[in-house]
Amino acid sequence: MDIFDLVVIGGGAAGFMTAVTAAENGVKSIKILEGSLKLMEKVRISGGGRCNVTHASWIPNELAENYPRGGIKLLESFNRFAAGDALDWFEKRGLSLKIESDQRVFPVSDSSLDVISCLKKNAIAKGVKISTKFFVKEILKTPDNLFTILNTDKDSITTKNIVLSTGGHPSGHKLAKSLGHRIIKPVPSLFTFTSKETQLNECSGVSIKNIDIEIQINNKSFKNRGDLLITHWGFSGPAVLKLSSLAARELFDQKYKCKLIIKWSDLEYEELKEKINKIKLNNGKLNLINLRPLPLLTKRLWIFLLNKMNINKDKKWADLLANEREIMINSLLKDIYNISSKGPFGEEFVTSGGVSINEVDFKSMESLICPGLFFSGEILNVDGITGGFNFQHCWTSGWLAGQAVSELFNKVTNQ
Ligand SMILES: Cc1cc2nc3c(=O)[nH]c(=O)nc-3n(C[C@H](O)[C@H](O)[C@H](O)COP(=O)(O)OP(=O)(O)OC[C@H]3O[C@@H](n4cnc5c(N)ncnc54)[C@H](O)[C@@H]3O)c2cc1C
């Protein structure tokens, strides 16, 4: 019977990083078991086909701040392998990367296929064996501390070490649970918001830079500042995706019903009142529609907001009544929308939840419950906001798990 030194379950980003790292550091017999026919399918579709590999955030503390779940534990990992290390890792293995103006890192070729090919080529070159259509159903720990892995056809494979890299797939959670781990209920993160505000689709495509938005769920408030995009179903853009991540659990509990509050102006009440009074005085002959009080409001958006405020857009500024001015100020400072559900798809959908991080050593990614069992990637209760942070976690946890298995392997072979 062949006994592998390492079997990685899941042929995604994290699984491949784990296998390549272990192979490059001396581990001899490694196998990746992938349940589907396709390897690294999520890498292929990521970043709109470009794959946002990581984020140019070089300081571990700052990098860790981009993970609503993972917190202090991630710092232990990032102190060993962070974004700069990932960038170097890929460059040294032939994948040229570029940093865009918003600090997101992409392949120079703008093709996710090159990320896949880099990982696959390096795995094969180092002798990693890959089986597709091997869907792992069961893992048994033997009395002599080996693992027996069974697939749906009851084919079995035996290994000394095992890394679970099954992403957000429920089967991976089930396998981790069977080996003694607690699973934090998986819920979606990074999604857009649907609003039933019927006229909103007139503003579809309008994007606004750097504004404050807030969601209120029961009595809890989550705030963020960033770019907002109005879509034909509601709201999207980085500001919304980040809020969805910050409030992923609370939104799930409330069936994605909440209030979204948009502050269209950086001015406070008195400043905005003064500004509007000045327009009334100096440009009173102009119609409301022809003079927007805030530069960031596009014409379409301004017309929509005037309609929402029930103020006649053809009215002259001089004729704006005192109560209308109050409505205008209050709406521009606190514009409220009822969010009815999640949007139809996520730009960078990830699972929040998974294997409890308190049961894993974040320096080696080894289970604190079951020796010889390791984790890498999205299977853990770690998730980041958009911008390359979710792949960075795959590279970091994969590298650490691969290193740790190789240290165990080398210790045993040198004895
Ligand atoms: C549309 C989209 C775009 C994204 N874009 C980005 C981006 O640009 N940047 C970024 O940082 N993040 C992005 N993400 C998130 C990122 O793709 C994930 O965080 C990342 O792919 C997780 O990698 P993983 O290896 O942990 O899991 P996965 O990629 O999910 O891989 C797990 C693998 O395990 C296999 N598997 C599961 N169960 C079993 C089993 N029982 N037996 C055998 N095999 C099994 C699955 O088939 C799968 O191939 C995006 C996600 C989506 C959906």
The ligand as an SDF file (V2000), in Angstrom:
LIG
                    3D

 53 58  0  0  0  0  0  0  0  0999 V2000
  -16.4820   35.5320   -8.8850 C   0  0  0  0  0  0  0  0  0  0  0  0
  -15.3860   35.5730   -7.8650 C   0  0  0  0  0  0  0  0  0  0  0  0
  -14.3300   36.4540   -8.0290 C   0  0  0  0  0  0  0  0  0  0  0  0
  -13.3110   36.5310   -7.0690 C   0  0  0  0  0  0  0  0  0  0  0  0
  -12.2850   37.4040   -7.2700 N   0  0  0  0  0  0  0  0  0  0  0  0
  -11.2980   37.4870   -6.3570 C   0  0  0  0  0  0  0  0  0  0  0  0
  -10.1490   38.3170   -6.5790 C   0  0  0  0  0  0  0  0  0  0  0  0
   -9.9800   38.9030   -7.6440 O   0  0  0  0  0  0  0  0  0  0  0  0
   -9.2330   38.4160   -5.5650 N   0  0  0  0  0  0  0  0  0  0  0  0
   -9.3670   37.7320   -4.3800 C   0  0  0  0  0  0  0  0  0  0  0  0
   -8.5010   37.8690   -3.5020 O   0  0  0  0  0  0  0  0  0  0  0  0
  -10.4050   36.8870   -4.1780 N   0  0  0  0  0  0  0  0  0  0  0  0
  -11.3420   36.7300   -5.1340 C   0  0  0  0  0  0  0  0  0  0  0  0
  -12.3880   35.8790   -4.9290 N   0  0  0  0  0  0  0  0  0  0  0  0
  -12.3610   35.0160   -3.7180 C   0  0  0  0  0  0  0  0  0  0  0  0
  -11.3860   33.8640   -4.0030 C   0  0  0  0  0  0  0  0  0  0  0  0
  -11.6790   33.3050   -5.2640 O   0  0  0  0  0  0  0  0  0  0  0  0
  -11.4980   32.7800   -2.9290 C   0  0  0  0  0  0  0  0  0  0  0  0
  -11.2850   33.3600   -1.6700 O   0  0  0  0  0  0  0  0  0  0  0  0
  -10.4620   31.6870   -3.1800 C   0  0  0  0  0  0  0  0  0  0  0  0
  -10.6060   31.1370   -4.4760 O   0  0  0  0  0  0  0  0  0  0  0  0
  -10.5640   30.5580   -2.1560 C   0  0  0  0  0  0  0  0  0  0  0  0
   -9.6230   29.5820   -2.5130 O   0  0  0  0  0  0  0  0  0  0  0  0
   -9.5920   28.1460   -1.8220 P   0  0  0  0  0  0  0  0  0  0  0  0
   -8.4950   27.3990   -2.4890 O   0  0  0  0  0  0  0  0  0  0  0  0
   -9.5770   28.2970   -0.3610 O   0  0  0  0  0  0  0  0  0  0  0  0
  -10.9910   27.5080   -2.1850 O   0  0  0  0  0  0  0  0  0  0  0  0
  -11.6190   27.1550   -3.6270 P   0  0  0  0  0  0  0  0  0  0  0  0
  -11.0940   28.0370   -4.6760 O   0  0  0  0  0  0  0  0  0  0  0  0
  -13.0880   27.1280   -3.4010 O   0  0  0  0  0  0  0  0  0  0  0  0
  -11.0720   25.6870   -3.9070 O   0  0  0  0  0  0  0  0  0  0  0  0
  -11.5350   24.5820   -3.2000 C   0  0  0  0  0  0  0  0  0  0  0  0
  -11.4710   23.3730   -4.0860 C   0  0  0  0  0  0  0  0  0  0  0  0
  -11.8020   22.2190   -3.3220 O   0  0  0  0  0  0  0  0  0  0  0  0
  -12.6310   21.3690   -4.0870 C   0  0  0  0  0  0  0  0  0  0  0  0
  -13.3930   20.5520   -3.1410 N   0  0  0  0  0  0  0  0  0  0  0  0
  -14.3590   20.9630   -2.2720 C   0  0  0  0  0  0  0  0  0  0  0  0
  -14.7820   19.9270   -1.5410 N   0  0  0  0  0  0  0  0  0  0  0  0
  -14.0860   18.8350   -1.9450 C   0  0  0  0  0  0  0  0  0  0  0  0
  -14.0760   17.4660   -1.5760 C   0  0  0  0  0  0  0  0  0  0  0  0
  -14.8930   17.0200   -0.6220 N   0  0  0  0  0  0  0  0  0  0  0  0
  -13.2170   16.6360   -2.1900 N   0  0  0  0  0  0  0  0  0  0  0  0
  -12.3520   17.0730   -3.1620 C   0  0  0  0  0  0  0  0  0  0  0  0
  -12.3340   18.3640   -3.5700 N   0  0  0  0  0  0  0  0  0  0  0  0
  -13.1820   19.2300   -2.9610 C   0  0  0  0  0  0  0  0  0  0  0  0
  -13.4940   22.3290   -4.9000 C   0  0  0  0  0  0  0  0  0  0  0  0
  -14.0100   21.7010   -6.0520 O   0  0  0  0  0  0  0  0  0  0  0  0
  -12.4820   23.4390   -5.2330 C   0  0  0  0  0  0  0  0  0  0  0  0
  -11.8060   23.1920   -6.4520 O   0  0  0  0  0  0  0  0  0  0  0  0
  -13.3770   35.7350   -5.8980 C   0  0  0  0  0  0  0  0  0  0  0  0
  -14.4380   34.8300   -5.7470 C   0  0  0  0  0  0  0  0  0  0  0  0
  -15.4170   34.7330   -6.7270 C   0  0  0  0  0  0  0  0  0  0  0  0
  -16.5300   33.7430   -6.5590 C   0  0  0  0  0  0  0  0  0  0  0  0
  1  2  1  0
  2  3  1  0
  2 52  2  0
  3  4  2  0
  4  5  1  0
  4 50  1  0
  5  6  2  0
  6  7  1  0
  6 13  1  0
  7  8  2  0
  7  9  1  0
  9 10  1  0
 10 11  2  0
 10 12  1  0
 12 13  2  0
 13 14  1  0
 14 15  1  0
 14 50  1  0
 15 16  1  0
 16 17  1  0
 16 18  1  0
 18 19  1  0
 18 20  1  0
 20 21  1  0
 20 22  1  0
 22 23  1  0
 23 24  1  0
 24 25  2  0
 24 26  1  0
 24 27  1  0
 27 28  1  0
 28 29  2  0
 28 30  1  0
 28 31  1  0
 31 32  1  0
 32 33  1  0
 33 34  1  0
 33 48  1  0
 34 35  1  0
 35 36  1  0
 35 46  1  0
 36 37  1  0
 36 45  1  0
 37 38  2  0
 38 39  1  0
 39 40  1  0
 39 45  2  0
 40 41  1  0
 40 42  2  0
 42 43  1  0
 43 44  2  0
 44 45  1  0
 46 47  1  0
 46 48  1  0
 48 49  1  0
 50 51  2  0
 51 52  1  0
 52 53  1  0
M  END
$$$$
